[in-house]
């Protein structure tokens, strides 16, 4: 097989493993067939009323039947494309032999065109499609050649007997043959090429949909992995908090043992501290177990570079703000304490959660916002028993920097660990706000 022929077969999808789905007969097919039938019958009556069929002795009912049956073929053009194409070719031949003036109507020519185009576009067996379409085209051009062979012999006899003179540049019969061949080549070629384009477009849409599904699946898996990594990081931080609590319990228990005989009151105070620390450690350990994933060890939870900031808290926010300010973003920090020193007395887990929330919020501003100024406010009230952090910027979302949302997901996960309330979103007056409120009396 020559290379051009192989390329043509490849273009039409011969030996392609993909098969275009065949839709069932639906409303779209019924509406199309009914509309074409109505328009075709109307056009037939207009032409007949104008005297266009004076030389046709075919009964009117036969003309109507030919037009209506041609339109009815369009019902199955997508469900049975090759069968409809063959029936349309047979319909064209029978109508052309018995009633050529009816067959030549524009409405029926459109029906034949759509039938052949649909055969190429919707056939699932591409090799059978090529064979079927080739047979149809060869048969039609053989029919045209047969008609012109008979017509040329008759015309030659007329020219010899009547002495007809040539008017144009070309002889009458060759000119008629040439123009007919050109018109039919455009007609059948347009239907075949149009069907091939439709089939290739459908295959391309299917491949794009498969790629989109694959990408969505990969994105989902990456998102799940990122959530696992984030929760492991939180779990490691909670682990350090619990370890600190257990160490404190050991120190208090040792102090109680040493002063138990000499100072019972001091021993009782130390034991009360042990009791409180144990309760807090157990509660945080439950949160730790809730965030850990089965089968993931300590080595999987290490951050790049081995850096750990589990001791960070409100006292470390000025350094974080200064670091972000050095990168070109104006950040103001206000720590509002209803009682003096309240921020320094925050539980270690909540202090770390406040720090991480500010850190993530500032990172999101730098990456995804046009803001040039950010306000960070931390409010602590031990009487009302809450700690609140609010980060507000003055920018708008930056185009082309849409993130995965994992940063905000981490903020929500961390807040949920401490029974916090989260409010994240754009402000009515402009800018974006991240606000998290942690109850001080809650247990994780």
Buried (B, 14 or more C-beta within 10 A) or exposed (E): EEEEEEEEBEEBBBEBEBEBEEEEEEEEBEEBBBEBBEBBBEBBBEBBEEEBBEEBEBEEEBBBEBBBBBBBBBBBBBBBBBBBBBBBBEBBBEBBEEBEBBBEBEBBBBBBBBBBBBBBBBBBEBBEBBEBBEEBBEBBBEBBEEBBEEEBEEBEEEBEEEEEEEEEEEEBBEEBBEEBBEEBEEBBEEBBBBBBBBBBEBBEEBEEEEEEEEEEEEEEEEBEEBBBBBBBBBBBBBBBBBEBBBEBBEBBBEBBEEBBEEEEEBBEBBBEBBEBBBEBBEBBBEBBEEBBEEEBEEEEBEEEEEEEBBBBBBBBBEEBBEEBBEEEBEBEBEBEBEEEEBBEEBBBBBBBBBBBBBBBBBEBBBEBBEBEBBBBBBBBBBEEEBBBBBBBBBBBEEEEEEEEEBBBBBBBBBBBBBEBEBEBEEEEEEBBBBBBBBBBEEEB
